[in-house]
Amino acid sequence: MPTFGEIMIKISGVWKIVLTLSLVAAASACFDGARASSELKLSSPDGGEVRALVIGIDEYQHVRQLKGATADARDIESSLRTMSVRDVTALINAQADRSDVLREISAMVERTKANDVVFLSIAGHGTQEPERIKGSQPDGMEDVFLLPGFEPTAAGSQQRILGSEFNHFIRQFELRGAKVIFVADTCHGGGMVRDIDPRAAEMSFRQVPSYTLLVDELKPVSGQGDPRSELDLDHTAFLAAVDRYTKAPEIHVPGIEGLRGALSYAVARAIEGSADADHDGRVTLKELFANIRQVVYQLSDQRQNVVTTNSPSRSPDTEVAFAFTRGIALTQGTGQGTGQGTGQGTGPASRPAAPQPAAPASLTNNIVSALLPRANEQKAAPTGAPIRLAALDGKADYFRTLKTRDSTLQAVQPTDNPDLIWDPSSHDVIAWGDVVAYGVELADLPNIIERTTAMRSLKSMATPSPQVLRVSPDDGVHHRSQVVEIELSEVKGRAVVLFNISSDGTVQLLYPKGADTPSSVSASMRVSLRVGEPFGAEQIIAVTSQQRMIDLEDILLQFNRRRASGQIVKSLARYVPADARIGSVGFFTAP
């Protein structure tokens, strides 16, 4: 059996050697994906209206087109409308001409009143240009958002929006007494967290090569008192897909056709209620930021680290970004949820809420708990779309006799966006730019396929209520004898179950074992792993709850050191408590 070296767990500052870790596997059932009922209303915590301008651009005329930005915009738009937000303007592709964007955002400024919450969201290509306001950016470069008609010509230069222009309008919203949430699902840098294996299928990034404008006819919108930078704004929260030096990839979200932006997908789910960690009907900036960071981190296979920034005057711990209030149907006491989301990337309608008497506008814990998806109501995920498997040399004959247990398989060409690519020369398996397993014989490929199906389900399950879980020292490729640390946050007083998934689907319980205390006595828990063979993809899964999960522990012990990813999927769906948080992070190793 493959081994991974020693594992150490640090609780309350005390390190102890726990075991020699053989790499593990787990997989999980997909959460229902249910939307919050349409009887829940997204609202301003201060009593005003919620307004939104949502932009999504795939169809660029002169630069490389994107594949998921319009779906991102439609998803956020749908989530807002499902949550009873009435003032929503969506500009898709050619609708996002510069004159249209400026007209719509100016009109929204005019409609905005004190105590409103304004969402501004843009998904598309980004880049950087030398700053126009001297000293406004630490590196002298300003973020720029490209519109469909952009090209580096005199006329095409007008089809872009500068970051300073968005800041100008944000200031106008603030002067009217509104709070702003700005979502930038673009990228402005050219770096990557991990190099892409050259054998991998082509990936899509929301960034264009640098350009030179010999003639620039853009006339930036500006005004007296404009902020020099984001930090000069007073009531604004910013969420960016990546930092200023990293590319933002378009990703596969389990159960959704095509590619998406992880940030936009996470924001849409947060709008529907997933960011309300304590289920009190009020989402603080801390809850919003933590939820979105973790969801994006998980969905992107740790290729994205969302950047969140808030105005210095806003404390993330106490500042409420938005709230949930009762809709008309609930105040009349019907309690029957009938709304169904229509946007992309959403699951079936929420279950009907239990009948409730009329109540004040702000939601209580019980009301929110009744309406938002809960872990113990989920069923095992269906197999769903087949795993698309390609041979690097394009020959499909290798796979004719492969048999899988819980997965369906489709042989495709390496240019047809496969889930897995098998290299018949080295026998390596590549997925989305990473080598997930080295030296895999044909007879062992079904284990990799089953694991891939399990990872799909696990990502879905870990999205509605994620447990914060991070990899350090970084998200790059880790080599022999290096130490990788996994840190769980916000776990004080919560029972913890921790296990790992190896590249071949082997399951092993990591915590608790033996005399380990089942609940964490400190706010964080840290696990230290030393890299050893076999190399490839590892997946750490953490499940936390306010109650001990004895049944889940027993199941994991039953399947410990066995290739049982499908069984673990079904067991997680059955045994996780209603208050469970699930975190899932991977890391990659190489000789």
N, C-alpha and C positions, 0 to 999 in steps of 0.2 A: 504493500500500500504506500502511496506517496506520502512523504512527510514534509513539514514546512518549518521545522526548527522549533525553538522554544517560544512559548507565549507567556507573557507576564501581565497581570492585572493590577492596576493601581487604584486602590480605594482609600480615600482619606489620607493620601500621602504615603501609603505602605505598599511596597512592591512585593510580590511573591511569585515564584515560579509555579505555574499551574500544571502544565502538561506539555508533552511533545505533540505538536499539532499536526494531524493529517488533514489535508485540505478537505473542505466540506462542501456540500451542496444543499441548497434548499430552494424551494420555489413555492409560489403561493397563489391562492385564488385571487382573482380580480375582484376588487370592490365593485359593487353594483354600478358605480359611475353615476349614481342617481343625482339629479339636480335638486337643489333646494326647491321646495314647492313655490309656485307662483304667488302663494299667499304671503310669502315673506317679501318684504320690500326693503331694498337697499336705501339707506337714508343718511342724511347728514346728521352727525351727533349733536349739532347745534340747532337743528330745526329747519334748516334751509332745504333747498332742492339739490339733487344730484344731476349734473350735466356732463356730457361726454362728447369729445371729438375723437374719432377713431380712424386712423389712416392705415391702409395696407396696400403695398405695391409689389406685384410680381412682374408685370409686363413693362419692363424698361425697353425703350426703343433703340438705344444706342449702346448700352452696357449689358453685361450678362444678366439674363432674367433669373428671378428667384422662383421657388416652388411652393412656399408655404405662407408667405406674408399676407396674402388676401384671405386665406383660411383663418389666420390669426385674427385679423380685424373682424371678420364675420363672427368668429367665436366670441370675442369680447363684446361685440355689439349684441349678440344673442343673449349672452349672460346678463348684460345690463337690462335689456328689455324684459327678460324672464323675471328679473328682480324688480320689475315695475318702475324702472327709470324711464321717464317719458321724453326727456330732452337728450336724444342721442343722434348725432350726425356721423355717418360713415362715408368716407371717401375712398373708393376702391379703384386702383389702377389709373386709367385716364381721368377719372374724376378728381384725382389729386394733383391737378395742375396748380402751379404756384398761385395764380390769381384766385382759384377756387379755395385753396387752403387759407389764404389770407382773408378772403371774404367771409368764410365760415367761422374762422376763429374770431374775427372782429365782431361778427354778429353775436357770437356766444358771449363775448365780453359785454356787449350791450344788454343781453338778457340776464346776466349774472347779478345776483343780489347778495347782501350780507348773509353770512352763515351757510352759503352754498358750498358743495364739494364739487370740484371740476376734475374730471379725468381727461388727460391728453395722452393719446397712445399712438405711436407710429411704428410700423413694421416695414422694413425695407432695407435698402443699401445705405450704408454710412461711410464716411471718410473723414479725413482731417485736412485742414488748410492752415496756413500761418494765421495767427490771431490778428484781428483788426483792432481790438482794444488792447493796447500795450499793457502787459503785466496781468492780464485777466486769467491766463492759464499757466500752470506751473511749468509746462514744457513748451510754452509759446505756440501751441497748436490748438485750433478751435474745432470742435465737432461740427460736422456738416451732414445734413440729411438730403439725399438725392431724390428728386422727383422723376416721373416717368420719362419726360422729354430731355433729361440732362445729357449733355455731351460737352466736351471741352472746346466749344466754339463760342463765338460772340452771342448768338441767339440761345444756344443750349446752356450757356452759363447762367441764364436767368432761372433755370428750372432746378433750384435747390433752395433749401431753407437753412440758414445758419443757426447754430445753437444760441447765439446771442439774440436772434430774432424771437425764438421761442421764449427766451428769458424776458424779453420785452413784453410779450403778451401775458406771460405768467405774472409779471408785476402789475399789469392792468387788472387781472383777476383779483390779485391780492388787495389792490387799492379799493376794490368794491366790497371787500370784506370776506372773500372766499378763500378756501383752502384748496390746494392743487396737488394732484398725484400725476406725475409725468412718467410715462413708461416708454423707454426707447429700446425696442427689440431690433437693434441694428448693431453694427460694430464699426470701430474707427481705427483699429490697429491691425497689424499683420501677423502677430505671433500666434503660437499654439501651445496649449498645455502639454500635449504629447505629439511627437512626430507621427505622421500617417505612414503606415506601411505601404511601400510603393505597389504592392500587389493588390491593395484594397480597391474597391469600386470608388469612383469619383464622388467626392463630398461637395455639398453646396454650402457656401459661406456668404454672410451678408456684408460683404466688403468688396470694394473694387480697387484695382491697382491705382497707384498714385498717378496724378495727371498734372499738367501745367496749363494754366489759362493765360494764353497770350493776350486775349482781350476779355475783360470781365465786365459784362453789362448789368450785373446784379446791383440793384439799388436797395440796400438793406433797410428794413423797417427799424426805426429807432426813435427814441424820445428822451426828453429831459428826465433825469432821475432813473434811467435804466440801470439795472444791476450790472456790475462789472463781471460777476461770475455767479454760479448757483448759490454760493455761500452768502451772497448779499440778499437773498430772498428770505422772507420772513415766515411764510406759512406753506411751504412746499416740500413734498417728498419726491425723490427721484429714484427710479429703478432702471438700471441699465443692464443689458444682457451679459456684457463682459466688461473688463476694464479697458483702458485706453490703448492697450498694447496687444490685445488678444482678439482673434477672430471668433465670431459667433456662428456656430454651425446650425444648419437646419437638420432636425432630428426626426426619427421615427417615434411616435407616441403609440404605445400598445392599443390596438383596437381601432386605429384611425388610419384611413387611406392617405397615402402621400406623406409629405414632409411638413413639419411645423417648426415654429420657434418655441423653444421651451419656456422662455419668459412669458410670452403672451398666453400660452396654455395655462401656466401657473396662475397668472393674474385672473384669467377667466374663472378658474376654480375658486380662487380666493373671493372673488365677487359673489360667487354662489354660496359661500359660507365656510369653505375649508380652512380659512385662516383664523377663524374664531376658536382658538385653542381651548379656552376655558368655557366656551359655550354660554357666555353671558350676554350675547347679542351686541357686543361692542368690540371692534377689532382695533387694537392699538397698533401704532407703528411698529413696535417690537414684535407683535404677533404677525403682522403682515410681512415684515422683512424676513423673519425667521422661517415662516412657512414657504415663501417664494424661493428663498435661497436654497432650502433643502429639496424642494420639489424639482427645481431646475438642475441642481447638482446630481440628483438621482437619475432623472430622465436623460441627461446628456452624457451619462457614463463618466461623470466627473471631468468633462471637457469644458464646462462652464462654471464660473463663480460669479454670480450676480453681484453687481455693485449697488449698494443702497446708500443714499445720502438724504439727510433731512436738514431743514433750516436750523441753525444753531439755537434758535429760540424754542424749538419744539423738542421736548423730551420723549424719546421713543417709548419709554416705560409707561408714560401716562397719557400721551397725546393720542386721541382716538381718531383713526383715519376715516372710518365710516361705521355705520351701525345697521342693525336690522330691526325693523318694526313690523307690526301686524298690518296685513292688508285688510281690505274691506270684508272679505269673506270670514276672516277669523274674528274680527270684532263683532260680527253678527252671530258668532258661536257655531258656525257650520262645521269648522274643523276638517273639511274634506279637501285635500290637496288634489287639484286636477290639472295643474300646469305641467306642460311638457316642453323641454327645451328644443329649439329648432336649429341651434347653431352646430357647427362642426365640432367633433370631438366630445360630444356629450352623450351620456348614457340615457337609460330610460327615465321616465318621469319619477319624481319622488313618491314614496309611499304616502297614502293619505295620513294626515295627522289625526291623532285621537281628538274627539270633540273637546272643545275648550270653551269655557265661559268668556264673556267679554272681559278685557283687561286693559290696563294703561298701554300707551304707545310703545314703551320700551319692553323688549322681550325679557322674560325670566329664563333661568337656566333650563327649566323643564320645557318651556315652549321651544327653545332653540334645539334642545335635545330631541324633541319629537319630530322636528322638521328636517334636520340635517342628517346625512348618511351616517349610519352607525356600523361599527365593525362586525358586531355579532349577528347582523341581519344579512350578511353577504353569503352568496352561494359560490361554489367552486366555479372558476372561470371556464367557459367552453374552450375547446381547442382553438377555435378561431381560425384566422388565416393560416395557410400552410407555411412551414419554414422553407424559404426559398434558398436552395443549395446549388452552388455552381462549382465546377472544377476550373482551376485557373487556366487550363489549356482548352476549355470550352467543350470537352467531351463529357457527355452525360451517361455513357455506358457504365461508368464506375458505380453508379448508384442504383442500378436496376434491381439488385437483390437486397438492398437495405430495408430492414424492418424496424419500425419504431413502436413504442407502446402507447404513449399518450399524445403523440404529435402526428400531424400529417406533413408530408414532404412533397415539394415540387422542385424538379430539376430545371434550372434556368441557365442562361449564359452569364458570364461574369460582368457583362455590360448591362444586364437587366435588373440592376438594383437588388442583388441577392442579400439575404440575411447572413449567410455564411459562404465563404470561399475556401475550398480545400485545394491545397497545392500538392499535386501528385508527385512532385519531385522531392520536396522536403517533408511532406505530410503535415505541414502546419495548417491551422485553421484560422482564418482572418474574419473579423466582423467589424464593420464600421471603422476601419482604419487601424484596428488593434489586432495583434496576434492573441487569440483567446486560448489556444492550446498548441503545443509543439509536438511534432512527431506522432500524429494520430493515424493509426492504421485504419483501413476501410472498415474493418469489423468493429472498431470502437467508435465510429462516427455517430451511431445512434445515441450514444451517451451525450455527445456534444449537442445533438439536435434536441434531445429531451431537456437538457439544461437551458437551451435557448428559449424553448417554449415556457419553461418555468420562470425565466427572467422577465419575459413579457408580463406574465401574471403578477409577479412580485412588484414590478414597477407600478402597475395599476393599483395594487393593494396598498402600496406605500404612499400614494398621492393624496388621498383625502385627509389623512391625519398623520403627517410624517413625524417621526422621532428624529431630532437633530443628531446627525452623525457625520463626522468628518474624517478625512485621511490626512496625515502629515508624515513627513515634512512638506510634501507637495503631491500633486496629482500626476506626476510624470511616471515613467517606467522605472521600477525599482529592481536592483540587481542583487546578486548573491551576497548574503551576509548583511545586507542593509537592514536597518530597523524601520519598520512601518508602524505608526501609531494610529489607533482608531479611538476617537474620543466621542463619548455620548454626553450631551448637555441637557440640563433641565430634568434631571432624573432623581433628585432627592426625594426619598420616601416612596419611590416607585419600584415595583418588582421588575427585574430585568431578566430577559432570556436572550442569549446571544449565541448565534451559530454562524457557520461559514459555508460557502459553496465553492467547491473546487471546479476546475475546468471539466472534469469528467462526471460531475454530478454527485460526488460523494458527500454525505451529510455527516456533520459532527457537531455535537453540542459543546459549546465553549464555556457557557456560564448560565446558571449556577451548576457546580459539580461538587460532590463531596460535602465538605464543611462550609462551602461558600454561603454567605448571607444572601438570601434571595432578593432582598431590597437594598437599594443604594442608600448609604447614610450621608452622602455628600451630593453636591449639585452636579458633579460630573464624574464620569467613570472613564478610565483610559486603559486600553488594551495595547500591548506592545508585541509585535510579531517580527521574527527574524526571517528574512527571505532565504529560501532554499528550494531545491527541486520538489516537484516539477514546476516549470515556469509557465506562465500564461495569465488567464484572468481569474481573479479571486473575488468573491462576493461575501460581504459581511452583512448579516441581517440582525437587527435589534428589535425586539418587541418589548415595550414597557407598559405597565398598567399599575393602578393603585391597589390591585389585588394580585396575590401570587397565582401564577398560571401553571398549576400542578399538572393538569391534563396535557398541556403543551409540552412541559418538561418531560413527561413520561413518553409521549410520542417521539420526541427527539432522541431520547435514550433508546427507544425501541429501534429507530432507524439509524442510530449512531454508527458511523463508519461504513454506511451502506450507500449504494447508488439509488437514491429514492427521492429524487426531486419532485416527481409528480405526486407522490404520497404526501410529502410535506406541504405542497400547495393545498391539497384538500384538507389537511389537518389544521393549517393556519386559518382557513376559512371557517372551520367548525369551532375551533377552540379559543380564538382570540377574544378577550372580553370587549364589552361595548366601549370602554374608555381607552382601548389600546392605541398606542402610537407605534407605527412601524417605520423603521429606517432601513435603507438598503444602499450600501455604497460598495463600489468595486475598486480594485486597484490591479495594476498589471505588473508582471515581473518578467525578467529575462536574464539569461546567464550573465 
